[in-house]
Amino acid sequence: MDDSYFEDMGFMCGMEIHQQLKTQRKLFCRCPPVYRNDPPHYTILRHMRPTLSEMGTYDGTALMEFKTRKNVTYQFYRDTCCSYEIDDTPPFEMDEEALVISLVIASALNSHLVDEVHVSRKQYLDGTIPTGFQRTAIVSLRGRIPWKDGRDLDIRQISLEEDACREVSDIGHEVTFRTDRLSIPLVEVVTEPVAKNPTEAREISERIGRVMRSTGLVRRGAGATRQDVNVSIKGGKRVEIKGVPKLDLIPTITAGEAIRQHNLLLIAQELERRGLDPGNMDVEEFNTMSASDVTAHLEGRHVPSMSHIWPETVRSDGEHRAMAVLVPGFNGLFSHITHHSQRFIDEISGRVRVIACLDHLPNVFSSDMRPPEGMDDELYARIMAHLGGDEDDAFVLVAGNEADTLTAVREIYIRCREAFDGVPHETRQVIGPDETSFERILPGPDRMYPDTDRPPIVVTPEILARVRSLVPSLPYWEEEEEMRSLGVSPDNARMLVVSELMPVYKKALSEGCSAPLAARTLMETFKDLMRKGHDTSRLGGEHVLDLLRMHKDGAITLNAIPEALRHVCDKGGSSGSAVRDLVLEKLERPQARRSAEETAKARPELAALYANGDKGRLLGAVMASCRGRIDSDVVIGILDSMFPGIDK
């Protein structure tokens, strides 16, 4: 992937990085922040409706979600949810621990802290929050950290907010959410659009994520970090891609969106070249489109892709219908590639899937494309004649129950009208490494309004003192450089500096232990034990610190450390008991010499090899007999003294 290609496009990208915080309770209640996968204790059914903003207007996204007519089912747990999550009582006071952590992260990103924290409501009618809105509060503005090539990474704002539910299923008009994740505190870091190419988009997300993890105050694991990506190119518009799950997907996803916008602009240029009139630019459709019921034309046919509607043959039953929308002058455009395997007809399909809830794919068919099984060119010609179209025109066919089909027709009108403008403002979801699909239209400012349930929170000197005591003394990149200067390998330094084990490393350093050994034990030994199936959850920082202290004091060898840690993983107990149980105390030199002499006497063939310069096999045998209780350089010295005259 050539980044310069995207830079020539005018590629711009900013990130919205969401990171859960390591707190003891949820943000606005006292429930524990615990993920659940067991059966829920009870469920609640809700229907969402939009509300007016402070200015007396409706947010477009809320109106779009209202059109879906979803039945929203919530799965609740009595011991990790309360009446606040059900939206039956007002919020408790904001968790001060969460507020402090958010201010620590803001300070680590050199962002300007606010004097007062004001809680607002952000409308979400997709069902992810039972209240229909998310409580959120800006905690800082205008941050900046060094990045690369003399450039800075600019932060627009940082907010503290409550997390949403987890989706369990979404089929047709029925969507189910699990409420375990609901209300867990998280920060949202919004960057300026500083990335000039897809590679930089990944870099800025990784850099900010590492800053947050270096505080040691954030959650780890699946779902704890999510990033939304905002992408545009010259002539395009900002499009938000929600919930990119992995850093490595960011370059391909953003590249795919840039290519998509480029192709949508080409379609708009082609519409202009064809001299098509979109009609009044203030309305969502252009005047010459028309729709008609074409069920009769399909009647008696078996169409496998419609078998979820008509299992045997298409028939007029008064409940389901097939409708075709004539789109004048669009011949050949619905088959136009947008990105990867996606075509312009998939832009229509995404809208119909989400808004009309016709989610059995394929849900639309275009006269540009080869007819599916059960249809043929002759049928398409009859439908075109029925619509009054000619060779320059195209149609889109959709089928379903009457209400959903009429909603789908309306969305086909809207999306075809938007084609004249090039790129629509919308939010999209990831469906492949470089493919996205429609999720909802992009929210506007009317979705936000003040929360009257919570008064402003003053950031007091006491809160600021706590924040200052928790901000890392060095940025992670300087900490990493300092570790390398002490002999820590670049890989171990890179991993350890944002690891939860970093405090153990710092404690070991403060006690005079070896920096490379401490880092190697915490990163490589832990990973090796986990890879081999040992229960590393039994290991704590004190186990490692005790063994590093013993090594520093000369009580054990390097080889004893992984052996003792393995014993703790398998049997539990302290490091000291592991050393005693395995008899890992360091041998005195006379004992080691006796062991070397006995091994050489018992294995004369290895002694002969050693005498001729092949040292490895006898050395290994002596080390095995000592069971890691003596350092290899000491054993080599003993063996060399036993075989004078060999090449040392």
Secondary structure as GFF3:
##gff-version 3
##sequence-region A 1 648
A	DSSP	alpha_helix	3	9	.	.	.	ID=ss1
A	DSSP	beta_strand	12	20	.	.	.	ID=ss2
A	DSSP	beta_strand	42	46	.	.	.	ID=ss3
A	DSSP	alpha_helix	60	67	.	.	.	ID=ss4
A	DSSP	beta_strand	71	76	.	.	.	ID=ss5
A	DSSP	alpha_helix	96	108	.	.	.	ID=ss6
A	DSSP	beta_strand	112	113	.	.	.	ID=ss7
A	DSSP	beta_strand	116	117	.	.	.	ID=ss8
A	DSSP	beta_strand	119	123	.	.	.	ID=ss9
A	DSSP	beta_strand	133	148	.	.	.	ID=ss10
A	DSSP	beta_strand	151	162	.	.	.	ID=ss11
A	DSSP	beta_strand	166	171	.	.	.	ID=ss12
A	DSSP	beta_strand	174	178	.	.	.	ID=ss13
A	DSSP	beta_strand	185	191	.	.	.	ID=ss14
A	DSSP	alpha_helix	198	214	.	.	.	ID=ss15
A	DSSP	beta_strand	225	232	.	.	.	ID=ss16
A	DSSP	beta_strand	239	244	.	.	.	ID=ss17
A	DSSP	three_ten_helix	247	249	.	.	.	ID=ss18
A	DSSP	alpha_helix	250	273	.	.	.	ID=ss19
A	DSSP	beta_strand	290	293	.	.	.	ID=ss20
A	DSSP	alpha_helix	295	298	.	.	.	ID=ss21
A	DSSP	three_ten_helix	304	306	.	.	.	ID=ss22
A	DSSP	beta_strand	320	327	.	.	.	ID=ss23
A	DSSP	beta_strand	337	339	.	.	.	ID=ss24
A	DSSP	beta_strand	342	343	.	.	.	ID=ss25
A	DSSP	alpha_helix	344	355	.	.	.	ID=ss26
A	DSSP	beta_strand	364	366	.	.	.	ID=ss27
A	DSSP	alpha_helix	377	387	.	.	.	ID=ss28
A	DSSP	beta_strand	394	401	.	.	.	ID=ss29
A	DSSP	alpha_helix	402	418	.	.	.	ID=ss30
A	DSSP	three_ten_helix	419	421	.	.	.	ID=ss31
A	DSSP	beta_strand	426	432	.	.	.	ID=ss32
A	DSSP	beta_strand	435	441	.	.	.	ID=ss33
A	DSSP	three_ten_helix	445	447	.	.	.	ID=ss34
A	DSSP	beta_strand	448	450	.	.	.	ID=ss35
A	DSSP	beta_strand	457	458	.	.	.	ID=ss36
A	DSSP	alpha_helix	461	470	.	.	.	ID=ss37
A	DSSP	alpha_helix	476	485	.	.	.	ID=ss38
A	DSSP	alpha_helix	490	496	.	.	.	ID=ss39
A	DSSP	alpha_helix	502	510	.	.	.	ID=ss40
A	DSSP	alpha_helix	515	520	.	.	.	ID=ss41
A	DSSP	pi_helix	521	525	.	.	.	ID=ss42
A	DSSP	alpha_helix	526	531	.	.	.	ID=ss43
A	DSSP	three_ten_helix	536	538	.	.	.	ID=ss44
A	DSSP	alpha_helix	541	552	.	.	.	ID=ss45
A	DSSP	alpha_helix	560	571	.	.	.	ID=ss46
A	DSSP	alpha_helix	575	581	.	.	.	ID=ss47
A	DSSP	alpha_helix	589	602	.	.	.	ID=ss48
A	DSSP	alpha_helix	604	611	.	.	.	ID=ss49
A	DSSP	alpha_helix	616	626	.	.	.	ID=ss50
A	DSSP	alpha_helix	632	642	.	.	.	ID=ss51
###
